[in-house]
């Protein structure tokens, strides 16, 4: 086990970190998340402003 961790330890750590980042992104971009709400508000505001120009 020690040799496996010595040889593959960095790769295992990188996979764990990437999975954690993926979970954070999925949670942030969920339909009721803060990021999704702000993104939806920004898009709505942008297209409303563009419609006022015509």
N, CA and C of each residue as an Amber inpcrd file, in Angstrom:
protein
   162
   0.8320000  -1.1850000   0.0000000   0.0000000   0.0000000   0.0000000
   0.8770000   1.2490000   0.0000000   1.9650000   1.1990000   0.7240000
   2.8650000   2.3530000   0.7970000   3.4720000   2.6390000  -0.5770000
   3.8290000   1.5910000  -1.3040000   4.4060000   1.7820000  -2.6300000
   3.3710000   2.3340000  -3.6050000   2.1390000   1.8840000  -3.4830000
   1.0760000   2.3890000  -4.3560000   0.8730000   3.8780000  -4.1170000
   0.8060000   4.2860000  -2.8570000   0.6220000   5.7020000  -2.5400000
   1.8410000   6.5260000  -2.9610000   3.0100000   5.9430000  -2.8270000
   4.2300000   6.6470000  -3.2250000   4.2570000   6.8510000  -4.7380000
   3.7840000   5.8590000  -5.4840000   3.8390000   5.9220000  -6.9400000
   2.6610000   6.6960000  -7.5220000   1.4440000   6.4600000  -6.9950000
   0.2360000   7.0610000  -7.5570000  -0.3770000   8.1390000  -6.6650000
   0.2870000   8.5240000  -5.6190000  -0.2750000   9.4710000  -4.6560000
  -0.6620000  10.7990000  -5.2830000   0.2130000  11.3650000  -6.1090000
  -0.0830000  12.6570000  -6.7310000  -1.2590000  12.5560000  -7.7000000
  -1.3280000  11.4750000  -8.4430000  -2.4430000  11.2890000  -9.3810000
  -3.7530000  11.1260000  -8.6300000  -3.7420000  10.3720000  -7.5590000
  -4.9530000  10.1770000  -6.7580000  -5.3970000  11.5080000  -6.1550000
  -4.4610000  12.2780000  -5.6590000  -4.7800000  13.5880000  -5.0880000
  -5.3590000  14.5140000  -6.1540000  -4.8050000  14.5020000  -7.3570000
  -5.3130000  15.3400000  -8.4430000  -6.7400000  14.9430000  -8.8060000
  -7.0340000  13.6650000  -8.8570000  -8.3910000  13.2050000  -9.1700000
  -9.3630000  13.6510000  -8.0860000  -8.9710000  13.5370000  -6.8450000
  -9.8390000  13.9560000  -5.7390000 -10.1240000  15.4530000  -5.8150000
  -9.1050000  16.2470000  -6.0910000  -9.2850000  17.6980000  -6.2010000
 -10.1920000  18.0420000  -7.3810000 -10.0030000  17.3880000  -8.5180000
 -10.8530000  17.6520000  -9.6800000 -12.3020000  17.2490000  -9.4240000
 -12.5140000  16.1470000  -8.7520000 -13.8740000  15.7460000  -8.4000000
 -14.5250000  16.7500000  -7.4480000 -13.7570000  17.2540000  -6.4960000
 -14.2890000  18.2520000  -5.5700000 -14.6510000  19.5380000  -6.3120000
 -13.7840000  19.9820000  -7.2300000 -14.0870000  21.1790000  -8.0190000
 -15.3190000  20.9650000  -8.8880000 -15.4520000  19.7870000  -9.4620000
 -16.6350000  19.4800000 -10.2560000 -17.9040000  19.5240000  -9.4220000
 -17.8440000  19.0020000  -8.2220000 -19.0090000  19.0290000  -7.3400000
 -19.3750000  20.4580000  -6.9650000 -18.3750000  21.2860000  -6.7280000
 -18.6380000  22.6900000  -6.4090000 -19.2760000  23.3980000  -7.5930000
 -18.7760000  23.1490000  -8.8050000 -19.3530000  23.7740000  -9.9970000
 -20.7830000  23.3230000 -10.2280000 -21.0520000  22.0440000 -10.0550000
 -22.4150000  21.5430000 -10.2290000 -23.3480000  22.1800000  -9.2090000
 -22.9000000  22.3120000  -7.9800000 -23.7290000  22.9330000  -6.9470000
 -23.9550000  24.4140000  -7.2450000 -22.9370000  25.1020000  -7.7290000
 -23.0640000  26.5320000  -8.0120000 -23.9550000  26.7840000  -9.2180000
 -23.9430000  25.8780000 -10.1850000 -24.7180000  26.0790000 -11.4040000
 -26.0680000  25.3790000 -11.3800000 -26.4590000  24.8600000 -10.2270000
 -27.7740000  24.2270000 -10.1470000 -28.8460000  25.2800000 -10.3960000
 -30.0450000  24.8510000 -10.7270000 -31.0890000  25.7840000 -11.1580000
 -31.4490000  26.8080000 -10.0810000 -31.2680000  26.4880000  -8.8260000
 -31.6000000  27.4250000  -7.7560000 -30.3660000  28.0270000  -7.1020000
 -29.1970000  27.7880000  -7.6750000 -27.9610000  28.2880000  -7.0840000
 -27.7630000  29.7670000  -7.3320000 -26.8780000  30.3500000  -6.5660000
 -26.5950000  31.7870000  -6.6650000 -26.0530000  32.1540000  -8.0340000
 -25.1160000  31.3750000  -8.5510000 -24.4960000  31.6770000  -9.8390000
 -25.5320000  31.6080000 -10.9580000 -26.3790000  30.5930000 -10.9370000
 -27.4090000  30.4460000 -11.9700000 -28.4010000  31.6060000 -11.9100000
 -28.7750000  32.0120000 -10.7110000 -29.7120000  33.1290000 -10.5640000
 -29.1110000  34.4210000 -11.0950000 -27.8700000  34.6960000 -10.7510000
 -27.2210000  35.9170000 -11.2340000 -27.0060000  35.8810000 -12.7430000
 -26.6520000  34.7210000 -13.2820000 -26.4650000  34.5840000 -14.7200000
 -27.7840000  34.8150000 -15.4450000 -28.8720000  34.2570000 -14.9350000
 -30.1970000  34.4480000 -15.5230000 -30.5970000  35.9240000 -15.4720000
 -30.3200000  36.6010000 -14.3470000 -30.6330000  38.0210000 -14.2150000
 -29.8230000  38.8500000 -15.2050000 -28.5520000  38.5190000 -15.3600000
 -27.7000000  39.2540000 -16.3000000 -28.1860000  39.0780000 -17.7350000
 -28.5410000  37.8550000 -18.1270000 -29.0420000  37.6230000 -19.4820000
 -30.3740000  38.3320000 -19.7150000 -31.2520000  38.2830000 -18.7350000
 -32.5390000  38.9570000 -18.8710000 -32.3460000  40.4640000 -19.0080000
 -31.4730000  41.0310000 -18.1930000 -31.1890000  42.4650000 -18.2820000
 -30.5690000  42.8450000 -19.6080000 -29.6690000  42.0300000 -20.1010000
 -29.0120000  42.3080000 -21.3820000 -30.0230000  42.3240000 -22.5160000
 -30.8510000  41.2800000 -22.5920000 -31.8030000  41.2090000 -23.6920000
 -32.9130000  42.2440000 -23.5530000 -33.2610000  42.6200000 -22.3390000
 -34.2320000  43.7030000 -22.1550000 -33.6530000  45.0090000 -22.6690000
 -32.3980000  45.2730000 -22.3620000 -31.7430000  46.4910000 -22.8530000
 -31.6340000  46.4860000 -24.3790000 -31.3440000  45.3450000 -24.9690000
 -31.2470000  45.2620000 -26.4160000 -32.6020000  45.4880000 -27.0880000
 -33.6700000  44.9990000 -26.4560000 -35.0190000  45.2050000 -27.0130000
 -35.4200000  46.6700000 -26.9470000 -34.9530000  47.4120000 -25.9610000
 -35.2740000  48.8330000 -25.8410000 -34.6150000  49.6530000 -26.9290000
 -33.5430000  49.1550000 -27.5180000 -32.8340000  49.8880000 -28.5620000
 -33.5990000  49.9220000 -29.8710000 -34.4450000  48.9300000 -30.1020000
 -35.1430000  48.8880000 -31.3890000 -36.4490000  49.6320000 -31.3670000
